[in-house]
Amino acid sequence: MSSRPRVLVVDDEPDYLRIAARIAAGAGCSVATAATALEGLAMAEKTPPALILLDVGLPDLSGFEAARRLRRVPSLARVPIIFFTVRSELDMVSEGLRLGAAGYVLKPFDPDELLRRIKAAVLPS
């Protein structure tokens, strides 16, 4: 079994999903991906990740609703979540903070910023 932290990336935009997965892998993490909130929830419940990178604007459930559901699962209640958001969603930051967000990354994201946030969330300091 791998000792690398597992990161789950949930985003319906293939380019962002691919780039975020590559950055997480570059941080030394094993990576799982999902294109919908419901798929991500099922994957997280099956194998709890060390970190979830979660898009706010998903087509099936908002990232915030997905986070609320994750927080109700005991094995996932403390898993850090970093939300991906576009500028127009910044007014909803307080909602994510109430849900225990470990951070926000604006789309289009800066790869170096995302790498730093992943490392801060899952790698020992």
C-alpha atoms as one frame of an Amber mdcrd trajectory, in Angstrom:
protein
   0.000   0.000   0.000   1.232   3.481  -0.877   2.310   5.826   1.871   1.652
   8.781  -0.400  -1.284  10.965   0.646  -4.342  10.456  -1.546  -5.943  13.516
  -3.140  -9.403  13.440  -4.688  -9.971  16.056  -7.407 -13.617  16.780  -8.309
 -14.209  19.063 -11.282 -16.502  18.814 -14.307 -14.104  20.727 -16.556 -11.672
  18.168 -18.065  -8.783  20.626 -18.445  -8.934  21.761 -14.806  -9.358  18.178
 -13.645  -6.289  17.049 -15.586  -4.108  19.986 -14.539  -5.057  19.748 -10.850
  -4.434  15.990 -10.879  -1.000  16.517 -12.440  -0.101  19.164  -9.839  -1.215
  16.910  -6.966   0.808  14.027  -8.412   3.783  16.377  -8.691   3.393  17.099
  -4.975   3.982  13.399  -4.307   0.327  12.456  -3.863  -1.642   9.607  -5.323
  -4.620  11.034  -7.179  -8.195  10.006  -7.872 -10.516  12.099 -10.039 -14.258
  12.537 -10.411 -16.246  14.655 -12.861 -19.367  15.027 -10.688 -20.081  15.679
  -7.032 -21.982  12.419  -6.603 -19.150  10.404  -8.144 -16.681  12.195  -5.868
 -18.801  11.520  -2.776 -18.987   7.817  -3.591 -15.234   7.633  -4.187 -14.462
   9.493  -0.962 -16.716   7.226   1.092 -15.138   4.112  -0.416 -11.542   5.287
   0.134 -11.221   8.419   2.278  -8.645  10.822   0.830  -6.181  13.014   2.721
  -7.447  16.067   0.782 -10.310  16.942  -1.549  -9.975  19.560  -4.280 -13.599
  20.447  -5.006 -15.076  22.699  -7.677 -17.861  24.943  -6.382 -19.777  24.995
  -9.680 -20.544  21.350 -10.402 -23.563  20.397 -12.543 -25.181  17.828 -10.232
 -24.614  19.364  -6.764 -22.786  22.504  -5.786 -19.399  21.960  -4.226 -20.850
  23.425  -1.030 -23.660  20.854  -0.920 -21.118  18.105  -1.615 -19.015  19.430
   1.286 -22.071  19.415   3.593 -22.661  15.759   2.706 -18.988  14.898   3.201
 -19.024  16.487   6.663 -21.900  14.198   7.719 -19.764  11.083   7.071 -17.643
  10.406  10.184 -14.617   9.152   8.236 -14.676  12.295   6.058 -15.700  14.942
   8.586 -12.157  16.241   9.062 -10.754  15.776   5.559  -9.452  19.152   4.333
 -11.301  20.605   1.349  -9.854  23.203  -0.991 -12.528  24.747  -3.189 -11.974
  25.797  -6.785 -13.991  28.896  -7.560 -14.349  31.555 -10.221 -14.311  35.217
  -9.313 -18.101  35.508  -9.572 -18.418  32.976  -6.744 -16.136  34.829  -4.328
 -19.139  36.253  -2.486 -19.829  32.695  -1.357 -16.468  32.278   0.359 -18.073
  32.618   3.797 -20.264  29.582   3.039 -17.177  27.502   2.334 -15.481  28.756
   5.478 -18.508  27.684   7.529 -18.045  24.245   5.997 -14.445  24.145   7.159
 -12.702  24.918   3.878  -8.939  24.620   4.055  -8.783  27.236   1.319  -9.912
  28.580  -2.004  -8.105  28.614  -5.310  -9.365  30.939  -8.039  -9.901  29.600
 -11.548  -7.960  29.810 -13.698  -5.552  28.773 -10.989  -1.883  29.462 -10.611
  -0.164  26.038 -10.585   2.403  27.179  -8.013  -0.313  28.418  -5.655  -2.237
  25.151  -5.958   0.940  23.149  -5.351   1.683  25.171  -2.193  -1.858  24.676
  -0.886  -1.774  20.931  -1.539   1.563  20.569   0.210   0.390  22.666   3.174
  -2.751  20.528   3.538  -1.301  17.029   3.241   2.434  16.966   3.701   4.077
  17.027   7.119   5.782  20.305   7.878
